């Protein structure tokens, strides 16, 4: 598909993850900046994402929302960037495993931790949570990143963009504890040129700070 990429985002959203992935892919794209509230919920954008949330991308007539799906789609749409192991390869299984572990248990556990909900779940109801306990998620996450290199082997992939973003964001805001394995993994990927470019672009789009009262 040769049609251009359009990126719908807000710099104060998970769109930062998709921006990083777009920069890793290295293809030209156009950014549509949306403000929270009426603009994001307006019919024009709901035609792209009926939930009225960012991020989303449009690639020709294909629309993809959800950060993990955006990362996976872009990796497959632009294989020359080598951000996904080839189908059928030994690394493809770990790639899927950790990409979707980050999108499921890690995302849910971190959100519940941020809202102070995890501790309120009675022990007998833990089975209703897809991730069980936050401690179990962190142990599993440490297993994913503790061996060095990247989560799908020796090559950086889209799974590292998504899972790494969860770790970096979580440690920064206190929803993921700063274990040595997490800090070492984040240090391996946070200063990639595409990651730095993405942060600079989004930081420049942030609204100016409010003047002191």
C-alpha positions in Angstrom: 0.0 0.0 0.0 1.5 3.3 -1.1 -1.1 5.7 0.3 0.2 8.2 3.0 0.0 7.7 6.7 -2.1 10.0 8.9 -1.6 10.0 12.6 -4.3 11.1 15.0 -2.9 12.0 18.4 -2.5 14.3 21.4 1.0 14.7 23.0 -0.5 14.1 26.4 -1.7 10.6 25.5 -0.6 7.1 24.6 -0.1 8.5 21.2 3.5 9.0 22.3 3.9 5.2 21.9 2.6 5.3 18.3 4.7 8.3 17.5 7.8 6.4 18.6 6.8 3.5 16.4 6.2 5.8 13.4 9.6 7.3 13.9 11.1 3.8 14.0 9.4 2.8 10.7 10.9 5.9 9.0 8.0 6.5 6.6 6.5 10.0 6.0 3.3 10.7 7.9 1.0 13.6 8.6 -0.1 14.4 12.2 -3.6 15.4 13.0 -3.5 16.9 16.5 -6.7 16.6 18.4 -7.7 18.2 21.7 -9.4 16.3 24.5 -13.1 16.9 24.7 -15.5 18.0 21.9 -12.9 17.8 19.1 -12.0 14.2 19.9 -15.7 13.3 20.3 -16.9 15.1 17.2 -18.4 13.1 14.3 -15.5 13.8 12.1 -13.1 11.9 14.3 -15.6 9.3 15.5 -15.7 8.3 11.8 -12.0 7.3 12.4 -12.4 5.9 15.9 -16.0 5.6 17.2 -14.6 5.6 20.8 -13.4 9.2 20.3 -10.0 8.4 21.7 -6.4 8.7 20.4 -4.2 7.4 19.0 -5.2 6.1 15.6 -3.6 5.9 12.2 -5.1 5.9 8.7 -3.0 4.2 6.0 -4.9 4.5 2.8 -8.3 3.1 3.5 -7.1 1.1 6.5 -7.7 2.5 10.0 -6.0 1.1 13.1 -6.5 2.1 16.7 -5.0 0.8 19.9 -1.3 1.2 20.5 -0.3 -2.4 20.4 -2.3 -2.9 17.1 -0.7 0.2 15.6 2.8 -1.1 16.4 2.1 -4.5 15.0 0.4 -3.2 11.9 3.2 -0.8 11.1 5.8 -3.4 11.6 4.1 -5.7 9.0 3.2 -2.9 6.6 6.8 -1.8 6.4 8.9 -4.9 6.7 12.0 -3.1 5.4 12.3 -1.5 8.8 12.8 -5.0 10.3 10.6 -4.3 13.3 9.0 -7.7 13.4 10.5 -11.2 13.2 9.5 -13.0 10.0 6.3 -15.2 10.3 7.3 -18.7 11.2 10.6 -17.7 12.7 11.7 -18.8 16.1 11.4 -15.2 17.4 7.8 -14.7 16.1 6.3 -16.5 19.2 8.1 -14.4 21.8 7.3 -11.3 19.8 3.6 -12.0 19.9 3.8 -13.2 23.5 5.3 -10.0 25.0 3.5 -7.6 22.7 0.2 -8.9 23.9 1.3 -9.4 27.5 2.0 -5.7 27.6 -1.3 -4.9 26.0 -3.3 -7.1 28.4 -1.9 -7.8 31.9 0.6 -5.0 32.1 -1.8 -2.3 30.9 -4.6 -3.5 33.2 -2.4 -3.9 36.2 -0.7 -0.6 35.8 -4.0 1.2 35.4 -5.4 -0.4 38.5 -2.3 0.5 40.4 -2.6 4.1 39.3 -6.2 4.2 40.5 -5.3 2.5 43.8 -7.7 -0.3 42.9 -5.4 -3.3 43.0 -5.1 -3.5 46.8 -8.9 -3.3 47.1 -9.6 -6.6 45.3 -10.4 -9.4 47.8 -8.2 -12.4 47.6 -11.0 -14.7 46.7 -11.9 -12.4 43.7 -8.4 -12.4 42.2 -9.3 -15.0 39.7 -11.7 -12.5 38.0 -8.7 -10.3 37.0 -6.9 -11.3 33.9 -3.6 -10.6 35.4 -4.2 -12.0 38.9 -1.8 -10.0 41.1 0.4 -7.0 40.3 3.4 -8.8 41.8 2.9 -11.7 39.4 2.8 -9.3 36.5 6.0 -7.6 37.6 7.7 -11.0 38.0 6.6 -12.0 34.5 7.7 -8.7 33.1 11.1 -9.2 34.7 11.3 -12.6 33.1 10.7 -10.9 29.7 13.4 -8.3 29.9 15.9 -9.7 32.4 17.9 -11.7 30.0 19.5 -8.8 28.2 19.0 -7.7 24.6 15.4 -7.5 23.5 12.2 -9.3 24.2 12.1 -11.3 20.9 15.8 -12.0 20.8 18.8 -10.0 19.6 16.9 -7.6 17.4 14.8 -4.6 18.6 11.2 -5.0 17.5 7.8 -3.3 17.8 7.2 -5.4 20.9 10.0 -3.4 22.5 8.4 -0.1 21.5 5.2 -1.1 23.2 6.4 -3.0 26.2 9.3 -0.7 26.7 7.0 2.3 26.8 4.9 0.7 29.4 7.9 0.1 31.6 9.4 3.6 31.1 6.1 5.3 31.7 5.2 3.1 34.7 8.5 3.7 36.4 8.3 7.4 35.8 4.8 7.7 37.4 5.2 5.0 40.0 2.8 2.3 38.7 5.7 0.0 38.0 8.4 -0.4 40.6 12.0 0.4 39.6 13.6 -3.1 39.6 17.1 -3.2 38.3 16.1 -5.4 35.3 13.5 -2.8 34.3 15.9 0.1 34.6 18.6 -1.7 32.6 16.1 -2.6 29.8 14.7 0.9 29.6 18.3 2.3 29.4 19.0 0.0 26.5 16.1 1.4 24.4 15.2 4.9 25.7 17.9 6.7 23.7 17.3 5.1 20.4 17.3 7.9 17.7 13.7 7.3 16.9 12.6 7.4 20.5 14.5 10.7 21.1 12.9 12.2 17.9 9.5 11.1 19.0 9.8 12.7 22.4 11.1 15.9 21.0 8.2 16.2 18.5 5.6 15.5 21.2 7.2 17.7 23.8 7.2 20.6 21.3 3.4 20.1 20.9 2.7 20.3 24.6 0.7 23.3 25.7 2.7 26.0 27.5 2.7 25.8 31.3 0.1 27.8 33.1 1.4 31.1 34.6 1.8 31.1 38.3 -1.2 32.3 40.2 
